[in-house]
């Protein structure tokens, strides 16, 4: 048995955060998640987690892009990349962390479309390499 959580936690207060700032944002959530896991004696599985290709993705990661904020938001594959890297660096080795299902992998996206996309899909974006690194080396990284 696992505890399933949709893990759209706010991690920063500013757009375009660096990797270390995002990792700091995980500290309080990690403490709460660890305590919750211990209280129920079950590991936690993130049943959904994702980050948009948007400079504000770690402020309110649960928000979808609307027509209004597509006009005002700043596209950032770097923020998406750092958000995933911080996730894995912060949680991968935690004994209570059972893993995560990533939202969203759009199979219809072409390389050309990904260049302009603000959406959650990391396909053809730098975040894709972060996932390949962590999941591709699962046996050597997850001891």
Helices and strands as residue ranges (DSSP letters): E 2-6, H 19-40, E 43-49, H 67-72, H 77-91, E 97-102, H 111-116, H 126-136, H 138-141
